[in-house]
Amino acid sequence: MDALVSDIRFAFRSLAKSRTFTIVALLSLALGIGANVTVFSLVNALAFKALPFPEADRLVDLHEFSATKLCSGCGVGTSYPGFVDWRDNARSFSQIGAYIERPFNISGAENAERIGGALVSAETFPLLGVQPLLGRSFTHDDDRAGAAPVVMLGEALFARRYGGDRRIIGQTIRVNGVPHTVIGVMPPRFRFPEFADLWVPFEPNAAGGTREERDFGVVARLKPAVSVAMANEEMRVIAKSLAERFPEQKEWTAEATTFRISEALPGSLYAALLGAVGFVLLIVCANLAGLLLARGAGRQREIAIRLALGATRRRIVRHLLTESIILSVAGGALGLLLTSWAIDIIRRLAADRVPYYVTLDVDRTTLVFALGVSIVTGLLFGLLPA
């Protein structure tokens, strides 16, 4: 331990003497590591972070796909009759809900405004485990043909358009020209499925349509003893039965997959992004290795003296690697600062384009990744000169 403390002190003194080299190295590392950590934060938010729902791992997406139709193998939604068939026949799920995002015109005492909204079935919010901030959610009495029109508001719309006045519950506003009673306000930031600010019941607005109109998203919650694989197998059996009964269902099947709300970006794109910034970091490591080699040539006399005084080659290599890792960790800290600025800018620029469930921030996973990248980088550009 004493030897390590001595190496760290000596490394700081050595780096302080070579200020130009240290500054260039820190800036290079900050840019290289910062770019890697920023891209990792984006990939982590899009692909790996859990969705903001209780027991999100029990949620599955139900969809149809065909090897020959449309985009050949792409998962699509289902039709209204398809949703009814799944809801009536599937036994792997405790609840099944349907939804689709649509624009709406709202009016009333205030000026008319076009708002992004969604149709959701009565089961959707309960199975997601989301409770209204005010009022109540949709019931099966609301979600049926001929029911009195009702609407739920997003918290941001409630605050902006109605001033956060709780008396809006029970009041009437016009949605697409039809009077709707406001029955609830959803929690802050909730915009399911991605950008919705108000919701109306699914059944009165979506009933009908043909089996070829595969527009609706379907989410389900698995029963406690059911796995995704078991649910997937049942969905294929149901799809096969429907294909035998309805010509429109031929060459179509169905499956259950982990719920991600939106169509996830392909894994190859994530790999390409990480690979691109990783290549940039390798260039930074190569450049720094060259600088350290040039710097090492000027330190030959110092190293020769230390060897003559009894220092082992192992001790000298350890000292040189200590310098490299200190540089890299410091550069990583600066890179994290650049990452936080970059994420803040991305959040501002893409505020209306990023789905509400994508949380861009520097979390614990990002910090661990940044530390790991910093240490590995220090070893990479430090080993060759050492």
Secondary structure, DSSP 4 states (H G I P E B T S, - for coil): -HHHHHHHHHHHHHHHH-HHHHHHHHHHHHHHHHHHHHHHHHHIIIIISPPSSTTGGGEEEEEEE-SSSTTSS--B-B-HHHHHHHHHH--SEEEEEEEEEEEEEEESSSPPEEEEEEEE-TTHHHHHT---SEE----TTTSSTTPPPEEEE-HHHHHHHHTT-GGGTT-EEEETTEEEEEEEEPPTT--TTTT-SEEEESHHHH----TT---BEEEEEE-TT--HHHHHHHHHHHHHHHHHH-GGGTT-EEEEEE--SS-PPPHHHHHHHHHHHHHHHHHHHHHHHHHHHHHHHTTHHHHHHHHHTT--HHHHHHHHHHHHHHHHHHHHHHHHHHHHHHHHHHHHHTTTTS-TT---S--HHHHHHHHHHHHHHHHHHHHTT-
